[in-house]
């Protein structure tokens, strides 16, 4: 008799536990219980709703170095080289000069004058800088080559924008020439932008390491 009651009570309690488990609320947003399976996937930079550093720590230091070296070399030229003067570095090939560029990179639009030219070009340069930053924010952290290229472009764009805001023009001082043929005068910022664009093109062609684009 005692054994029968004990067995009956044990079966009943087991059945009650199974019944309570089968009726337990499922995890999900309706119950407020976090669904671990749904939250196990980490956010991926570059996807909508996620954020990533613009160019990363390395890119930040690259851009900062470009801005510093660009402004430092321009300050030296302003102090040491008279306007429109030349200082030979490699005879027949390379010289330092001092010219004011009121146009775009490499002297584009420098010889064309129109109302509010300096502020308009500065505004266009600032908008281009914002567009570059927005594009950088969409890159995945694994796209290191693209981020380095963008860091070079950002550093160069900031360096020239500082000139436009502070002086109303960009100082160009590198004069590469052959006999009577002279390339457009340029500066450190222009060089960084050119190299950065080249790195970006190489990345697009597949020379960089790309993050998976699987949605």
N, C-alpha and C positions, 0 to 999 in steps of 0.2 A: 504494500500500500504506500509506504513512504517513498519507495523507489519510483513508483508510477507518478506520484505528485511532483517529485523533483524533476523527472523527465519532462513532464507536461509543462512545468513552469519554464524550464530551459528552452523548450521549443517555442514557447510563446514569446519569450524575450528576444530570441533570435529573429523571429518573424517580425516583431515590432521594430527592431533595429534596421532590418532590410527595408521595411516599409517606409521608415522615416528617411533613410538615405535616398530611396527612389523618389520621394516627394520633396527633397531639398531643393531650394532655388538655385538655378544655374547661374554661373558667374557671367556678368555682362553689364552693360550700362544701365539696364532696367533695375538691377538690384543694388547697384553701387559697389559691387564686389569686383575688384580688378581682375581682368582676364589675362593671366600670365602668358598664355599662348599668343594672344593678340598683341602684347606689348614686348615680346621678346626680340623683335627686329629693331635694330638701332636705326636712327634716322640717317639717311644718306645725303651728303652735301650735294647741292645741285638740283635736288628734287623740290617741287613746290611745297612750301610750308616749312622748309628747313633753311638754316642759315650757316654760313661758313665764313672764316676770316677772309678779307679781300684778297690778300696775296700771301698770307702766312708770315711767320716770324722771319724766315730767310728773305722773303720778298720785301718785307718792311725795311730790313737793314740795307738791302740792295737799293731800294728807292731812296732811302735817306742818304746813302753814300753818293748816289748820283747828284742829288740836290746840293749836297755840301760841296762836292768837287766842282760842280758847275758854277756855283756862286763864288767859290774861292778863286778859281781861275779867272773869272770875269773881273773880280776885284783887283787881281794882280795886273791884268791888262789895262784896266782903267787907270791904275796908278803908274804904270811903267811905259805904256805904249801910247804915244799921242794919236789923236783921231786921224784916220786915213794914212797913218804911217805904217811901214813894214819893217820887220826884223827877221832877217834870214835865219832859218834853222838848218835846212839842207839846201844848199845853193842849187837853184834850178828846179826845185821840187816842192819844198815846203817852207812857209814863212808864217810868222805871227803878224797879224794886222789888227786894226781897231776900226770897225765899221758899225754903224747903227742900222739895225734892221727893223723897220716899222711894218714889215709885211709878215708873211708866214714863214715856216721853216725853209732853210736854204735860200732865203732872199725872195721867195715868191711874193708877188704883189708889192715888193719894196719900192719899185719905181712908179707905182700907181697911187695917186692921191685922190681921196674922196672925203666928204664930211664925216666927222666922228670916226675916222679910220682906226685910231688906236683903241678907243673903248669898244668898238664893235669887234675887232679882232680878239681883244681880251675876253669878251663875252663868249665868242665862239670857242676860244681855247678852254674856257671854264666849262662850257657845256660838253665839249669833247672829253674833258677830264671826268665829268660826272658819268658820261656814257661808258667810259673805260672802267670806272669803278663798279658800275652796275653789272657789266659783263664779268668782271673778276669775281663778284659775289656769287655768280652762278657756276663757277668752276668747282669741280670736285677736288678734294685735297690731294688725290693721287695724280692729278694733272700738273705735275711739278714743272715740266718744261714750259707749259703755257703760263703758269703763274710767274715764272722767272721772266718770261718775255713781257708780261703785263707789268711787272715791277719795274723793268727798265723803261717801258713806255711811260708809266706813271711818274717815275723820277724825272725823266726828261721833260714831260709836260709841265710838271710843277716848277721845275727850274726856270723854264722860259716864261711861265705865267708870273712868277715873282718879278722878273724883269719888266714885263708889260705893266704890271700894277705899280711898281716902284718908279720906273723911269719913262714909261710910255713907248718903249722900244726894247728889242732884244739885242744884246751885244754879241756879234760874231767876230771870231778872231783867228780861226784856222784857215789858212789860205794854201790850198793844194793846187799846183800849177805845173804845166810843161811848156817851156818856151813862152809863147805869148798866149797860151790857152789856160784860163783859170777856171777851176771848179767854183761853185758857189761857196762863199765863206760860211763856216758853220762853227758850232761850239760843242761842249761836252754833252749838253742836253740833246742837241740834234743827233749826235752820235749814238746816244743811249736809245733814242726813239727808233733810229734806223736798225740798230742791232736787235731791239725788242721786237720790231715788226718781222725781221728775218727769223727770229726764234719762233714766233707765232706761226709763220708760214711753214717752217719745218715741222712744228707740232701738228698742224692740219694735215700735212702730207704723211703723217704717221711715224715720224722719227721720235716723238715723245711717248711717254708711258701714259696711256689713257685709262681712266676709270671705266668700269662697266657701265654702259648706258641702258642696261636692262631695267625697265620700269618696275 
